Amino acid sequence: MDPINFKKTIKLTQGSLQFTKQDREEVFKKIHERNQIKATGTVGVMNKKHLFPAVATLILVSLFLLVFIPSLTGDDSGNQMLSLSNADEKEEDQVTSILVMVANEDKRTDINLLFTVNKRAKKVNVILLPPSLKVPILNADKEPLTEDKLTHAFGFKGSAVAVNNTVEKALNMPIDYYFMWEREEVEEFLNSMEDIQINVKENIEMKAARGNKYTYYKGMENVSGEEMARILSIDGEHQLPPYFMNKLFSHMLTYVSTSDFKSFRQQGESNVSPEEMKRVFNEMDLDINTIPLEGFLHPIRTDGVFYVELDETFKAQLSKQLFEFK
């Protein structure tokens, strides 16, 4: 295009683009109408679309602040109450494990009972560990010393906590409480109990590792406190049937729970106070289930010494059995 025609075109365009007063009013009218549409139309839809997520977020943030601001500002009284509430709930579900040991004058534990208590389920599991059970012996600091019979664990260092550590290691499970009492004191306590009647389902004839013989005939049998002490000291691979032991333990715990435990604490060792001991045993006056070890204990002789070993497959399942309540 030549320069003359280009200039004519520019002038023509400028003339057609004059912005009159009427044009200005039309423009503002259209802008106003568009704003109205945005306020009630598209923009309104977007607001509704994002409204619920925004409110939900606000609620979550508010809850977060209500829960955590007290601890952030140093006012943790509400938090303490929440912790106590949670602790109570946790205590209801918690399974308490208890090792009861009885040591004789030779510093050997010839009675070793392991209980697990579920307060909510009102159930107790228990196993009777034979004195000749071959175990790794640990000291009070959980350092390995040797391998020997469980009954000898107390004699190495003369410490109840060392026996507790030994059982924990042997069974690969934690133990919360341990009590160790003198054999003479326990026998005196058992002898003060009334005889218990047990309905024997079939004739029982068995011989323990030390030559002790146990014979109970089908029908009602009376078991004295003296017999209870012998039964709890049973050694070797044989054990009495679970129903027999369940009745025995229930009878014993009924008597034990009536004690003030002060004399026990004076003569023995424990990691809890007599009051706590009494509370724990009161909770154990529940439905008792003895986990039988017969069939899972294998007799062996090493250098002429008699031991029993716990079946490895069963040992791997034992912790689960102790902490399950059916």
C-alpha positions as CSV (number, residue, x, y, z in Angstrom):
1,M,0.0,0.0,0.0
2,D,1.3,3.4,-0.9
3,P,1.8,6.1,1.8
4,I,-1.0,8.3,0.6
5,N,-3.6,5.5,0.7
6,F,-2.3,4.4,4.1
7,K,-2.9,7.8,5.6
8,K,-6.4,7.9,4.1
9,T,-7.2,4.6,5.7
10,I,-5.9,5.7,9.1
11,K,-8.2,8.8,9.0
12,L,-11.2,6.7,8.0
13,T,-10.6,4.3,10.9
14,Q,-10.1,7.1,13.4
15,G,-13.4,8.6,12.3
16,S,-15.3,5.3,12.7
17,L,-13.8,4.8,16.2
18,Q,-15.1,8.0,17.8
19,F,-16.3,7.2,21.5
20,T,-19.5,9.2,22.0
21,K,-21.3,9.7,25.3
22,Q,-24.0,7.2,24.2
23,D,-21.3,4.6,23.4
24,R,-19.8,5.1,26.9
25,E,-23.2,4.6,28.5
26,E,-23.7,1.4,26.5
27,V,-20.3,0.1,27.6
28,F,-20.9,0.7,31.3
29,K,-24.4,-0.9,31.0
30,K,-22.9,-4.0,29.6
31,I,-20.1,-4.1,32.2
32,H,-22.8,-3.8,35.0
33,E,-24.9,-6.6,33.4
34,R,-21.8,-8.8,33.2
35,N,-21.0,-8.1,36.9
36,Q,-24.5,-9.0,37.8
37,I,-24.2,-12.3,35.9
38,K,-20.9,-13.1,37.7
39,A,-22.4,-12.3,41.1
40,T,-25.4,-14.6,40.7
41,G,-24.3,-17.0,38.0
42,T,-20.8,-18.5,37.4
43,V,-19.2,-17.1,40.4
44,G,-22.0,-18.2,42.7
45,V,-21.7,-21.7,41.4
46,M,-18.0,-21.7,42.2
47,N,-18.7,-20.5,45.7
48,K,-21.1,-23.3,46.4
49,K,-18.7,-25.8,44.8
50,H,-15.9,-24.8,47.2
51,L,-18.0,-24.1,50.2
52,F,-18.2,-27.6,51.7
53,P,-14.5,-28.4,51.5
54,A,-13.8,-25.0,53.0
55,V,-16.2,-25.6,55.9
56,A,-14.9,-29.1,56.5
57,T,-11.3,-27.8,56.6
58,L,-12.3,-25.2,59.1
59,I,-14.0,-27.8,61.3
60,L,-10.9,-30.0,61.2
61,V,-8.6,-27.1,62.0
62,S,-10.9,-26.1,64.9
63,L,-10.8,-29.6,66.3
64,F,-7.0,-29.7,66.0
65,L,-6.7,-26.5,67.9
66,L,-9.1,-27.6,70.6
67,V,-7.1,-30.8,71.2
68,F,-3.5,-29.5,70.9
69,I,-3.5,-25.8,71.8
70,P,-3.6,-26.6,75.6
71,S,-0.4,-28.5,75.4
72,L,1.2,-25.9,73.1
73,T,0.3,-23.1,75.5
74,G,1.5,-24.9,78.6
75,D,-2.0,-25.6,80.0
76,D,-1.9,-29.4,80.0
77,S,-4.6,-30.1,82.6
78,G,-7.0,-31.3,79.9
79,N,-4.3,-33.4,78.4
80,Q,-3.6,-35.1,81.7
81,M,-7.3,-36.1,82.0
82,L,-7.2,-37.5,78.5
83,S,-4.1,-39.4,79.2
84,L,-5.6,-40.9,82.4
85,S,-8.7,-41.8,80.5
86,N,-6.6,-43.5,77.8
87,A,-4.5,-45.2,80.4
88,D,-7.6,-46.6,82.1
89,E,-8.8,-48.0,78.7
90,K,-5.4,-49.4,78.0
91,E,-5.2,-51.0,81.5
92,E,-8.5,-52.8,80.8
93,D,-7.1,-54.3,77.6
94,Q,-3.6,-54.9,79.0
95,V,-2.4,-58.5,79.7
96,T,-0.4,-58.7,82.9
97,S,2.3,-61.4,83.1
98,I,3.4,-62.8,86.5
99,L,6.1,-65.2,87.4
100,V,5.8,-66.9,90.8
101,M,8.9,-68.7,92.1
102,V,9.4,-70.7,95.3
103,A,12.9,-71.2,96.5
104,N,14.1,-73.9,98.9
105,E,16.9,-73.9,101.4
106,D,19.4,-75.0,98.8
107,K,18.7,-71.8,96.8
108,R,16.8,-73.7,94.1
109,T,13.5,-72.8,92.7
110,D,11.5,-76.0,92.6
111,I,8.2,-74.2,91.8
112,N,8.0,-71.9,88.8
113,L,4.5,-70.7,87.7
114,L,3.9,-68.2,84.9
115,F,0.5,-66.5,84.7
116,T,-0.9,-64.1,82.2
117,V,-4.0,-62.2,83.3
118,N,-6.6,-60.5,81.0
119,K,-8.7,-58.3,83.3
120,R,-11.2,-57.4,80.6
121,A,-11.8,-61.0,79.5
122,K,-11.7,-62.1,83.2
123,K,-9.4,-65.0,82.2
124,V,-6.0,-66.3,83.3
125,N,-3.6,-68.6,81.5
126,V,-0.9,-70.4,83.4
127,I,2.0,-72.8,82.7
128,L,3.9,-74.9,85.3
129,L,7.6,-74.9,84.3
130,P,9.5,-78.0,85.4
131,P,12.6,-77.5,87.5
132,S,14.7,-79.6,85.2
133,L,13.9,-77.4,82.1
134,K,17.1,-76.7,80.3
135,V,17.5,-72.9,79.9
136,P,20.2,-70.2,79.3
137,I,21.0,-68.8,82.7
138,L,21.1,-65.0,82.9
139,N,22.2,-62.7,85.7
140,A,20.3,-59.6,87.0
141,D,21.8,-57.5,84.2
142,K,20.6,-60.0,81.6
143,E,24.1,-61.2,80.8
144,P,24.4,-64.8,79.9
145,L,26.2,-67.0,82.4
146,T,25.8,-70.6,81.3
147,E,23.2,-73.2,80.3
148,D,21.6,-75.3,83.1
149,K,18.4,-76.4,84.7
150,L,15.9,-73.7,85.6
151,T,15.9,-74.7,89.2
152,H,19.6,-73.7,89.4
153,A,19.1,-70.1,88.1
154,F,18.6,-68.7,91.6
155,G,21.7,-70.4,93.0
156,F,24.1,-68.7,90.6
157,K,23.5,-65.2,91.8
158,G,20.8,-65.6,94.5
159,S,18.6,-63.1,92.8
160,A,14.9,-63.3,91.9
161,V,15.4,-60.8,89.1
162,A,18.0,-63.2,87.6
163,V,15.5,-66.0,87.5
164,N,12.9,-63.7,86.0
165,N,15.4,-62.7,83.3
166,T,16.2,-66.4,82.7
167,V,12.6,-67.3,82.1
168,E,12.1,-64.2,79.8
169,K,15.0,-65.4,77.7
170,A,14.0,-69.0,77.7
171,L,10.4,-68.3,76.6
172,N,11.2,-65.2,74.6
173,M,8.6,-63.0,76.2
174,P,8.4,-60.1,78.7
175,I,7.3,-60.6,82.3
176,D,5.7,-57.7,84.3
177,Y,5.8,-58.9,87.9
178,Y,7.8,-61.5,89.7
179,F,7.4,-62.9,93.3
180,M,9.8,-65.3,95.0
181,W,8.8,-66.9,98.3
182,E,10.5,-69.4,100.5
183,R,9.5,-73.1,100.2
184,E,8.9,-73.5,103.9
185,E,6.6,-70.5,104.1
186,V,4.6,-71.6,101.1
187,E,4.2,-75.2,102.4
188,E,3.0,-73.7,105.7
189,F,0.5,-71.6,103.8
190,L,-0.7,-74.5,101.7
191,N,-1.0,-76.8,104.7
192,S,-3.3,-74.2,106.4
193,M,-5.7,-74.5,103.5
194,E,-8.7,-76.9,103.5
195,D,-8.4,-80.0,101.4
196,I,-9.8,-79.5,97.9
197,Q,-12.1,-82.1,96.2
198,I,-11.4,-82.8,92.5
199,N,-13.5,-84.9,90.2
200,V,-10.9,-87.0,88.5
201,K,-12.1,-88.0,85.0
202,E,-9.8,-91.0,84.6
203,N,-7.2,-92.9,86.6
204,I,-3.9,-90.9,86.8
205,E,-0.7,-92.7,87.4
206,M,2.5,-90.9,86.8
207,K,6.1,-90.8,87.9
208,A,8.1,-87.6,88.0
209,A,11.9,-87.2,87.3
210,R,12.8,-87.5,91.0
211,G,10.9,-90.7,91.5
212,N,7.8,-89.1,93.0
213,K,4.7,-91.0,92.2
214,Y,1.2,-89.6,91.7
215,T,-1.8,-91.8,91.7
216,Y,-5.4,-90.5,91.5
217,Y,-8.4,-92.7,90.8
218,K,-11.5,-91.9,88.8
219,G,-14.1,-90.1,91.0
220,M,-13.9,-87.6,93.7
221,E,-10.4,-87.3,95.2
222,N,-9.3,-85.1,98.2
223,V,-6.0,-83.2,97.6
224,S,-4.3,-81.7,100.7
225,G,-2.0,-78.7,100.9
226,E,1.0,-81.0,101.3
227,E,0.0,-82.7,98.0
228,M,-0.5,-79.4,96.3
229,A,3.1,-78.4,97.1
230,R,4.4,-81.7,95.7
231,I,2.3,-81.3,92.6
232,L,3.6,-77.8,91.9
233,S,7.1,-79.2,92.2
234,I,6.5,-81.9,89.6
235,D,9.5,-82.4,87.4
236,G,10.2,-84.3,84.2
237,E,8.1,-84.5,81.1
238,H,4.9,-85.5,82.8
239,Q,2.2,-83.1,84.0
240,L,-1.3,-83.5,85.5
241,P,-4.3,-82.9,83.2
242,P,-5.3,-79.2,82.7
243,Y,-8.8,-79.7,84.3
244,F,-7.0,-81.0,87.4
245,M,-4.6,-78.1,87.6
246,N,-7.3,-75.5,86.8
247,K,-9.3,-76.7,89.9
248,L,-6.1,-76.6,92.0
249,F,-5.1,-73.1,90.9
250,S,-8.6,-71.7,91.5
251,H,-8.6,-73.1,95.0
252,M,-5.2,-71.8,95.8
253,L,-5.8,-68.3,94.4
254,T,-9.0,-68.0,96.5
255,Y,-6.9,-68.4,99.6
256,V,-4.0,-66.4,98.4
257,S,-6.2,-63.4,97.6
258,T,-7.3,-63.2,101.3
259,S,-3.7,-62.7,102.5
260,D,-2.3,-59.3,103.3
261,F,1.0,-60.4,101.7
262,K,3.0,-58.7,104.4
263,S,4.6,-61.9,105.6
264,F,5.3,-63.0,102.1
265,R,7.0,-59.7,101.3
266,Q,9.2,-59.9,104.4
267,Q,10.4,-63.4,103.5
268,G,10.6,-63.1,99.7
269,E,11.5,-60.9,96.8
270,S,9.3,-59.0,94.5
271,N,9.3,-56.0,92.1
272,V,6.1,-54.6,93.5
273,S,4.6,-53.6,96.9
274,P,2.4,-56.0,99.0
275,E,-0.6,-53.8,98.1
276,E,0.1,-54.1,94.4
277,M,0.7,-57.8,94.9
278,K,-2.7,-58.2,96.5
279,R,-4.4,-56.3,93.7
280,V,-2.8,-58.5,91.1
281,F,-3.8,-61.7,92.8
282,N,-7.3,-60.5,93.4
283,E,-7.7,-60.0,89.6
284,M,-6.5,-63.6,89.2
285,D,-9.5,-65.0,90.9
286,L,-11.0,-65.5,87.5
287,D,-11.5,-68.2,84.8
288,I,-8.2,-70.2,84.8
289,N,-6.8,-72.1,81.9
290,T,-3.7,-74.3,82.3
291,I,-1.6,-74.7,79.2
292,P,-0.4,-78.3,79.1
293,L,3.3,-78.9,78.4
294,E,3.0,-82.7,78.4
295,G,3.9,-84.0,74.9
296,F,6.1,-80.9,74.3
297,L,8.7,-81.7,76.9
298,H,11.5,-84.1,75.8
299,P,13.8,-85.8,78.3
300,I,17.5,-85.7,77.5
301,R,20.8,-86.6,79.3
302,T,23.9,-84.5,78.9
303,D,27.1,-85.7,80.6
304,G,24.9,-88.0,82.7
305,V,22.7,-85.1,83.9
306,F,18.9,-85.3,83.3
307,Y,17.1,-82.4,81.6
308,V,13.9,-81.7,79.8
309,E,13.8,-79.6,76.7
310,L,10.8,-77.7,75.5
311,D,9.8,-78.5,71.9
312,E,11.1,-75.6,69.7
313,T,8.0,-75.5,67.5
314,F,5.8,-75.3,70.6
315,K,8.1,-72.7,72.3
316,A,7.6,-70.5,69.3
317,Q,3.8,-70.7,69.7
318,L,3.8,-70.6,73.5
319,S,4.0,-66.8,73.8
320,K,1.0,-66.5,71.5
321,Q,-1.0,-69.1,73.6
322,L,-0.2,-67.2,76.8
323,F,-1.5,-63.9,75.4
324,E,-4.6,-65.3,73.7
325,F,-7.7,-65.9,75.8
326,K,-10.6,-68.1,74.5
